[in-house]
Amino acid sequence: MSRAETAAGPPPWFIAGPTASGKSALALDLARRIGGEIVNADSMQIYADLRVLTARPSPEEEVLAPHHLFGVADAAEAWSVGRWLRAATAVLADIAARGRPAIVVGGTGLYFRALTRGLADIPEVPAATRLRVAAQYDDLGEAAFRARLAAVDPVAAGRIAAGDRQRLTRAFEVHAATGRALSDWARATRGPLADRRWRAVVLDPPREAIYRRCDERLAEMVDAGALDEVARLISRGIDPHLPAMKALGVAPFAACLRGDIGRDEALARARLETRRYVKRQTTWFRHQHPDWPRAANPADFTRALDYGSRAP
């Protein structure tokens, strides 16, 4: 998308925040009020196989306003931040060309960062390099592999969360293929919306309130068929390292289906990993976007409408 294209159309809205904070409800309400179109910025809601576990908008909700980039990928695919950014950039250009406001909503902080600050235009990593790095990770284990990454890219090694094999191996393979740290590539970029204004709000409910909502929603997901959804996913024999297989709830519910743990234990584990994820999301938005206005819940919508345009 060129700068001319990104300058066209009304300023987009960004609605960010942790899971179960009410982002989707706020986005739909806003879309209906201003005639907007909703663009997904949740890395798991991309996958068609995960409607229940990711709390993707229902078919009934999707007909109330145009929705983009929801359920567009198969679980056997690995959508990176770069792939999402290319798709989102094209969608935003199309919405702007029609003079409609876009509402980008989700909890994946890296997506908002890529839109506003950029993503490195890194040369493609050869398949042989990716396979070699993956084998090194398997041989060394996470701790030793992270130490090896720290020797060539300390910024990435310190930033990537524990257990995030995909990003750890990605950072190392970029250095192996290019001789340059991934964090160095990232510093030399600009986002497609870097020269455009936007409006933003981060939903930031009290921690205990959002934990309660997460617990309730997981129970609702189980009643709505989350175990069946995981069973269908497992039956396909998909590589367990792919992003969709790491969605919240997949691992504990898969263990339940194998008979390793009971249903109650699976639900308890899913609730614990969801709480940990909420904490990481909240920390990300507070550190990466401290100037974005906060709202405790979607009921603060009238206040959110009064927020001024934000630019980097």
C-alpha positions as CSV (number, residue, x, y, z in Angstrom):
1,M,0.0,0.0,0.0
2,S,1.5,3.3,-1.0
3,R,1.5,6.5,1.1
4,A,-1.2,7.9,-1.1
5,E,-3.4,4.9,-0.5
6,T,-2.8,4.9,3.3
7,A,-3.7,8.6,3.4
8,A,-7.1,8.0,1.8
9,G,-10.2,7.4,3.8
10,P,-11.2,8.1,7.4
11,P,-8.6,7.5,10.2
12,P,-8.8,3.8,11.2
13,W,-9.7,2.7,14.7
14,F,-7.5,0.4,16.7
15,I,-9.2,-1.6,19.5
16,A,-6.6,-3.6,21.5
17,G,-6.4,-5.4,24.8
18,P,-6.2,-8.8,26.4
19,T,-8.4,-11.7,25.7
20,A,-12.0,-11.6,27.1
21,S,-11.8,-7.8,27.6
22,G,-14.8,-7.1,25.3
23,K,-12.9,-6.0,22.2
24,S,-15.2,-7.8,19.7
25,A,-18.3,-6.3,21.3
26,L,-16.9,-2.8,21.2
27,A,-15.7,-3.2,17.6
28,L,-19.1,-4.4,16.5
29,D,-20.9,-1.6,18.3
30,L,-18.5,0.9,16.8
31,A,-18.9,-0.5,13.3
32,R,-22.7,-0.3,13.5
33,R,-22.5,3.3,14.7
34,I,-20.1,4.6,12.1
35,G,-20.6,2.3,9.2
36,G,-17.2,0.7,9.7
37,E,-15.6,-2.5,8.6
38,I,-13.8,-4.8,11.1
39,V,-10.3,-6.2,10.5
40,N,-9.0,-9.0,12.6
41,A,-5.7,-8.5,14.5
42,D,-5.8,-11.7,16.5
43,S,-3.2,-14.3,15.4
44,M,-5.4,-17.3,16.3
45,Q,-8.8,-16.0,15.0
46,I,-7.1,-16.2,11.5
47,Y,-7.6,-19.9,11.6
48,A,-10.8,-21.4,10.3
49,D,-10.5,-24.5,12.6
50,L,-10.6,-22.5,15.8
51,R,-13.9,-20.6,15.9
52,V,-15.0,-21.8,19.4
53,L,-11.6,-21.8,21.2
54,T,-10.7,-18.3,19.9
55,A,-14.1,-16.8,20.5
56,R,-14.3,-15.7,16.9
57,P,-17.3,-13.6,16.0
58,S,-20.3,-15.8,15.3
59,P,-21.9,-16.0,11.9
60,E,-24.8,-13.9,13.2
61,E,-22.4,-11.2,14.4
62,E,-20.4,-11.3,11.1
63,V,-23.5,-10.3,9.1
64,L,-24.1,-7.2,11.2
65,A,-20.9,-5.6,9.8
66,P,-18.2,-6.5,7.2
67,H,-15.5,-8.7,8.8
68,H,-12.1,-9.3,7.3
69,L,-9.3,-11.8,8.0
70,F,-11.4,-14.0,10.3
71,G,-11.1,-17.7,9.7
72,V,-9.2,-17.2,6.4
73,A,-6.4,-19.7,7.0
74,D,-6.2,-23.5,7.5
75,A,-4.6,-24.8,10.7
76,A,-1.9,-26.5,8.6
77,E,-0.6,-23.1,7.5
78,A,1.7,-21.0,9.5
79,W,0.8,-17.3,9.3
80,S,3.6,-15.1,10.4
81,V,3.3,-11.4,11.4
82,G,4.6,-10.5,7.9
83,R,1.9,-12.5,6.2
84,W,-0.8,-10.9,8.3
85,L,0.7,-7.5,7.6
86,R,0.6,-8.0,3.8
87,A,-3.0,-9.2,4.0
88,A,-4.1,-6.4,6.4
89,T,-2.4,-3.7,4.4
90,A,-4.3,-4.8,1.3
91,V,-7.6,-5.0,3.2
92,L,-7.1,-1.5,4.7
93,A,-6.3,0.0,1.3
94,D,-9.5,-1.5,-0.1
95,I,-11.6,-0.2,2.8
96,A,-10.0,3.3,2.5
97,A,-10.6,3.4,-1.2
98,R,-14.3,2.9,-0.6
99,G,-14.3,5.7,2.0
100,R,-15.3,3.5,4.9
101,P,-13.7,3.6,8.3
102,A,-11.7,0.5,9.3
103,I,-11.7,-0.9,12.8
104,V,-8.7,-3.1,13.6
105,V,-9.4,-5.3,16.6
106,G,-7.5,-7.9,18.4
107,G,-5.1,-8.9,21.1
108,T,-1.9,-9.6,19.1
109,G,0.3,-6.7,20.0
110,L,2.9,-7.5,17.3
111,Y,0.2,-6.9,14.6
112,F,-0.5,-3.3,15.8
113,R,3.3,-2.7,16.1
114,A,3.8,-3.9,12.5
115,L,1.1,-1.6,11.2
116,T,2.3,1.5,13.0
117,R,6.1,0.9,13.3
118,G,6.9,-1.5,10.5
119,L,8.2,-5.0,9.9
120,A,11.6,-5.7,8.5
121,D,11.8,-6.6,4.8
122,I,13.9,-9.6,5.5
123,P,15.2,-11.8,2.6
124,E,13.5,-15.2,2.5
125,V,15.2,-17.8,4.6
126,P,16.2,-20.9,2.6
127,A,14.2,-24.1,3.6
128,A,17.5,-25.9,4.4
129,T,18.4,-23.2,6.9
130,R,15.0,-23.4,8.6
131,L,15.3,-27.2,8.9
132,R,18.8,-27.0,10.3
133,V,17.8,-24.4,12.9
134,A,14.8,-26.5,13.9
135,A,17.0,-29.5,14.4
136,Q,19.4,-27.5,16.5
137,Y,16.5,-26.4,18.7
138,D,15.4,-30.0,19.1
139,D,18.9,-31.1,20.0
140,L,19.7,-28.3,22.4
141,G,16.4,-27.6,24.1
142,E,15.0,-24.1,24.7
143,A,17.5,-22.9,27.4
144,A,20.6,-23.8,25.5
145,F,19.2,-22.6,22.2
146,R,18.1,-19.3,23.7
147,A,21.7,-18.9,25.0
148,R,23.0,-19.5,21.5
149,L,20.6,-16.9,20.1
150,A,21.7,-14.4,22.8
151,A,25.2,-14.6,21.4
152,V,24.0,-13.2,18.0
153,D,20.8,-11.3,18.9
154,P,20.6,-10.5,22.6
155,V,17.6,-8.2,22.0
156,A,15.5,-11.0,20.5
157,A,16.6,-13.5,23.1
158,G,15.6,-11.2,25.9
159,R,12.3,-10.2,24.4
160,I,10.8,-13.5,23.2
161,A,8.6,-15.2,25.8
162,A,9.4,-18.6,27.3
163,G,8.1,-21.5,25.3
164,D,7.8,-19.5,22.0
165,R,9.7,-21.9,19.8
166,Q,8.5,-20.3,16.6
167,R,9.9,-16.9,17.3
168,L,13.1,-18.2,18.9
169,T,13.9,-20.3,15.8
170,R,12.8,-17.5,13.5
171,A,15.2,-15.0,15.1
172,F,18.1,-17.5,14.9
173,E,17.4,-18.5,11.3
174,V,17.3,-14.9,10.1
175,H,20.8,-14.3,11.5
176,A,22.0,-17.6,10.1
177,A,20.7,-16.7,6.6
178,T,21.5,-13.0,6.5
179,G,24.4,-12.5,9.0
180,R,22.3,-9.8,10.6
181,A,20.2,-9.9,13.8
182,L,16.5,-9.9,13.4
183,S,16.3,-7.0,15.9
184,D,18.6,-5.0,13.7
185,W,16.4,-5.6,10.7
186,A,13.4,-4.4,12.7
187,R,15.0,-1.2,13.8
188,A,15.3,-0.1,10.1
189,T,11.7,-0.2,9.2
190,R,8.5,1.9,9.0
191,G,5.0,0.7,9.2
192,P,2.4,1.2,6.4
193,L,0.4,3.5,8.6
194,A,3.5,5.4,9.9
195,D,2.4,8.6,8.1
196,R,-1.3,8.2,8.8
197,R,-3.4,9.2,11.8
198,W,-5.6,6.8,13.7
199,R,-7.8,6.5,16.8
200,A,-6.9,3.9,19.4
201,V,-8.2,2.5,22.6
202,V,-6.9,-0.3,24.8
203,L,-9.5,-2.1,26.8
204,D,-7.8,-2.7,30.2
205,P,-10.3,-4.1,32.8
206,P,-9.2,-4.8,36.4
207,R,-7.2,-8.0,36.5
208,E,-9.5,-10.0,38.7
209,A,-12.6,-9.0,36.6
210,I,-10.9,-10.2,33.4
211,Y,-9.8,-13.4,35.1
212,R,-13.4,-14.2,36.1
213,R,-14.5,-13.5,32.6
214,C,-11.9,-15.8,31.2
215,D,-12.9,-18.6,33.5
216,E,-16.6,-18.2,32.6
217,R,-15.9,-18.0,28.9
218,L,-13.8,-21.2,28.9
219,A,-16.6,-23.1,30.6
220,E,-18.9,-21.7,27.9
221,M,-16.5,-22.8,25.2
222,V,-16.5,-26.4,26.6
223,D,-20.3,-26.4,26.5
224,A,-20.2,-25.0,22.9
225,G,-18.1,-27.8,21.6
226,A,-14.4,-26.9,22.3
227,L,-13.5,-30.5,22.8
228,D,-15.0,-31.5,19.5
229,E,-13.1,-28.7,17.8
230,V,-9.8,-29.9,19.3
231,A,-10.7,-33.6,18.4
232,R,-11.1,-32.5,14.7
233,L,-7.9,-30.7,14.8
234,I,-5.9,-33.6,16.3
235,S,-7.5,-36.0,13.8
236,R,-5.8,-34.2,11.0
237,G,-2.3,-35.0,12.3
238,I,-1.1,-31.4,12.0
239,D,2.5,-30.6,13.0
240,P,2.3,-29.7,16.8
241,H,4.7,-26.9,16.3
242,L,2.4,-24.9,14.0
243,P,0.7,-21.8,15.5
244,A,-2.8,-23.1,15.5
245,M,-1.8,-26.1,17.6
246,K,-0.5,-23.7,20.2
247,A,-3.9,-21.9,20.6
248,L,-5.0,-21.5,24.2
249,G,-6.8,-24.6,25.4
250,V,-5.6,-27.0,22.6
251,A,-2.9,-28.7,24.7
252,P,-5.0,-29.4,27.9
253,F,-8.1,-30.4,25.9
254,A,-6.0,-32.7,23.7
255,A,-4.6,-34.3,26.9
256,C,-8.2,-34.8,28.1
257,L,-9.2,-36.4,24.8
258,R,-6.2,-38.8,25.1
259,G,-7.4,-39.8,28.5
260,D,-4.3,-38.4,30.3
261,I,-6.3,-36.0,32.5
262,G,-10.0,-35.5,33.3
263,R,-12.2,-32.8,31.9
264,D,-12.1,-30.7,35.1
265,E,-8.3,-30.8,35.1
266,A,-8.2,-29.8,31.5
267,L,-10.4,-26.9,32.1
268,A,-8.3,-25.8,35.1
269,R,-5.1,-26.0,33.0
270,A,-6.8,-24.0,30.2
271,R,-7.8,-21.4,32.7
272,L,-4.3,-21.1,34.1
273,E,-2.6,-20.7,30.7
274,T,-5.3,-18.1,29.7
275,R,-4.6,-16.1,32.8
276,R,-0.9,-16.1,32.1
277,Y,-1.6,-15.0,28.5
278,V,-3.7,-12.2,29.7
279,K,-0.9,-11.0,31.9
280,R,1.5,-11.0,29.0
281,Q,-0.9,-9.2,26.7
282,T,-1.6,-6.5,29.4
283,T,2.1,-6.0,29.9
284,W,2.8,-5.7,26.2
285,F,0.2,-3.0,25.6
286,R,1.3,-1.0,28.7
287,H,4.9,-1.1,27.6
288,Q,4.5,-0.8,23.8
289,H,1.6,1.7,23.6
290,P,1.6,3.6,26.9
291,D,0.1,6.7,25.2
292,W,-2.9,4.9,23.8
293,P,-6.1,5.8,25.8
294,R,-7.5,3.1,28.2
295,A,-11.0,2.1,28.9
296,A,-12.0,-0.3,31.7
297,N,-14.7,-1.9,29.7
298,P,-16.8,-1.6,26.5
299,A,-19.4,0.4,28.5
300,D,-17.0,3.3,28.4
301,F,-17.7,3.5,24.7
302,T,-19.1,7.1,24.8
303,R,-15.9,8.1,26.4
304,A,-13.9,6.2,23.8
305,L,-15.6,8.2,21.1
306,D,-14.2,11.4,22.6
307,Y,-10.6,10.3,22.2
308,G,-8.6,12.3,19.8
309,S,-6.8,11.1,16.8
310,R,-3.5,9.5,17.6
311,A,-0.3,9.5,15.6
312,P,3.1,8.0,16.3
